[in-house]
Amino acid sequence: MNATSSPPARRQIQTPQPPTSSFPYNPGSLLSVMDLDLPAISQLLARAAALESQDPLTRDRILLKRRIALLFYESSTRTRTSFELAAKSLGADTTLVSSLSSSIEKGETLKDTGLTLRALGAEAIIIRHNSSGAPWLLEQETRLPILNAGDGMHEHPTQALLDLRTILTHLDLSSKTVIPSEARAASAAEGSAVSSSTLSGVTVTIVGDILHSRVARSNMLLLPRLGARVILCGPTQLLPDSAANAGPGISVERDFEAALRQSQVVMMLRIQAERLAGLQIDLGQYKDAYQLTGQRLAAHAPKALVMHPGPIIRGLELTAGVADGPQSAILEQVRHGVAIRMAVVERALTAQPKEGRA
Amino acid sequence: MSSILIRNGHLIDPAAGLDAPKDILLKDGRVAEIAGPGKIKPGNGVGSDVQVLDATGLTVAPGLIDIHVHLREPGQAHKETIATGTAAAAAGGFTAVAAMPNTNPVNDSPEITRWMLSPDRGACVRVYPIGAATRGSKGEQINDFAALKAAGAVAVTDDGHPILKDNIMRETLASAARVGLSVIQHAEDTRMTQGASMNAGPMAFKLGLRGMPAEAESGLVERDIRLVTELKDSRVHLHVAHTSTAAAVAAVRKARRNGLRVTCEVAPHHFLLTQEHVGLYNTNAKMNPPLRSAADRDAMIEGILDGVVDAIATDHAPHAVHEKEVEFEHAPNGITGLETALGLCLRWLHKEWKLPLGRVLSLLSAQPAALLGLKGRGTLAVGSFADVVVFDPKAEWTYHAKETRSKAHNTPFDGWTMQGKVRWTISEGRIAYAATTPQ
């Protein structure tokens, strides 16, 4: 080795590496959209389609008398009802535990509530919790299949999956465009396997209170893996610049109309008043800059699909006319929720451990 | 009191500039004699009751000093007691620890200070209470520092309830200086960290957790330095606790260049770990200040290597297992540190980043002793306290939290490889810890 001619190498400092994750412990769990690889997503979409069209009288044999607990620390209409309908459609027995009518009110910890449900025979737990990360704790302590039905400001994986299904049913495969009208190239993409280019050329803009939104996080982590471009749009208070670093394929655009002009899909979000933690938002200014009005939509995104995870606040993030208008897929999203959750619940109780895992 | 003769060891005493094979005789709780190997004979006042420790192949150094620990007494004995916390300290090679006042009740009085120092507490190494700067650590009414000092307090701080009001902090610095006490500030502008449970940045965004901005730390450090500057009193000493951000270290560095008496400490987790170690809501990676960015972590390493950092302190913060088995944002802040500090410092600062052994030991003994003016500690000079750690500097071992002497198990370093195994810890001439003989 010639040590004289080359300058001394800049010393590379070795530092301890972060540990690798052992989550999920249970192959049936769905904690994050990142738990699913593309084949698993394809499988879930295929099962959603199959289960949706299956005869209800044979479908309810799939999980006949299996026990599923719904553990809800936050109020919910869509998610709770559709998970419950999904589980019951497959024949499972469900029980609802909500924080306001249980020992949680008396100070029982999440760990103890989880262990109690397991002792009662619950084979899977669907959890909605106001603290980010709670489903991970529950899985670690119970090792049951845990389905994340929304954790704090973190993730809502089934919402992202049903949003994906909604987008796919409007996707014209030949032109790679999203067609909002009902007379679409009927679900050409639905049921077929997804790949890393399924949504290439599709731009999805997520608008509003990104900071506090688990729906936004799950979608921004899921959609780019299928080739979509995700634009995050909102004021700095509700959308920090660092959001663009959350994953690949994500960018931040503060100008709503500029974002609209690039979008085939617009996802509107509610301002989460319950999570603002003292943050003051001038709603008048907010509406001026970010409300989706019929005029804005017609001027900048006349062909875009309008989505919203609900609950919607009419007259705030979007006008009633837009919510009820021809470009809106809001109620369609709700319908897809039941199908997706049937597939996710079925997976929870039938998934086999991956090779090499205990 | 019996005597202890430590033979055939390699003695390192950074304060005395000593780094050589030496025997050392401890008598009546003090260092009695240091001489070349085999030079101390029973004739030299060593009676038949002398206990001889064979330190062949081992390093003999001043007992380690941790100026930032939480011993949880009075009031939170389910987390730790002075007895269990100091037992963990001894196992980690520490012979003196300075205990933070965020107890229940807050240590803001001579009575509580004396209660902590009572032999009834069963401390197995020296405890130095740190008094609260303000009544109940509420940041309003300044305590009687002379009385606290007379009772045994070695510094004042409101620790986790940092003093935000300029006038109260100014008065704290001035009053403490008049009685010769240091002011320790946990630098966190708590107005910027409400509801936050980790470092602000992409990781917090991704995990859906509210973040503590680095400016909440550096801003308060800069404010405190400004107050020190304005006071124009060379007796004023500001010590910045558990520095975790590059900007805070830079502010301390600048203050020192300007001749101010501003010092800082860094905890092992802040020079080793980053916010990525939070992983998926690991509550044993939750502490305050939080784990920061890689750039901040690198700045801690740089600050240690270039000398701006005055001490390694663990911020040993024990919690009961059930308290950490909760949702991340509800988990209490803090990790244990007394048993892992030496092993991590030798493994990383010394072995990996080539900081000479003497400097590592200085950061863990001589410098913290000087910083808080702990007389007769942090050195093995004849006449000083017989506080000694004897360790095998080459031994690699694995830390298992379940074997801890602390009541608590909350550490992110469970299962980590350590370097440097403590064989004996001697506190004021008494063996406070002896490793079980290696097989």
Boltz contact constraints between the chains, C-beta under 6 A:
constraints:
  - contact:
      token1: [A, 14]
      token2: [B, 352]
      max_distance: 6.0
  - contact:
      token1: [A, 16]
      token2: [B, 272]
      max_distance: 6.0
  - contact:
      token1: [A, 18]
      token2: [B, 276]
      max_distance: 6.0
  - contact:
      token1: [A, 18]
      token2: [B, 277]
      max_distance: 6.0
  - contact:
      token1: [A, 21]
      token2: [B, 279]
      max_distance: 6.0
  - contact:
      token1: [A, 21]
      token2: [B, 280]
      max_distance: 6.0
  - contact:
      token1: [A, 23]
      token2: [B, 280]
      max_distance: 6.0
  - contact:
      token1: [A, 111]
      token2: [B, 325]
      max_distance: 6.0
  - contact:
      token1: [A, 131]
      token2: [B, 327]
      max_distance: 6.0
  - contact:
      token1: [A, 131]
      token2: [B, 329]
      max_distance: 6.0
  - contact:
      token1: [A, 132]
      token2: [B, 207]
      max_distance: 6.0
  - contact:
      token1: [A, 132]
      token2: [B, 208]
      max_distance: 6.0
  - contact:
      token1: [A, 132]
      token2: [B, 209]
      max_distance: 6.0
  - contact:
      token1: [A, 133]
      token2: [B, 281]
      max_distance: 6.0
  - contact:
      token1: [A, 133]
      token2: [B, 328]
      max_distance: 6.0
  - contact:
      token1: [A, 134]
      token2: [B, 327]
      max_distance: 6.0
  - contact:
      token1: [A, 136]
      token2: [B, 280]
      max_distance: 6.0
  - contact:
      token1: [A, 136]
      token2: [B, 281]
      max_distance: 6.0
  - contact:
      token1: [A, 152]
      token2: [B, 208]
      max_distance: 6.0
  - contact:
      token1: [A, 153]
      token2: [B, 208]
      max_distance: 6.0
  - contact:
      token1: [A, 154]
      token2: [B, 208]
      max_distance: 6.0
  - contact:
      token1: [A, 242]
      token2: [B, 201]
      max_distance: 6.0
  - contact:
      token1: [A, 242]
      token2: [B, 202]
      max_distance: 6.0
  - contact:
      token1: [A, 242]
      token2: [B, 205]
      max_distance: 6.0
  - contact:
      token1: [A, 243]
      token2: [B, 205]
      max_distance: 6.0
  - contact:
      token1: [A, 245]
      token2: [B, 202]
      max_distance: 6.0
  - contact:
      token1: [A, 246]
      token2: [B, 205]
      max_distance: 6.0
  - contact:
      token1: [A, 246]
      token2: [B, 206]
      max_distance: 6.0
  - contact:
      token1: [A, 277]
      token2: [B, 195]
      max_distance: 6.0
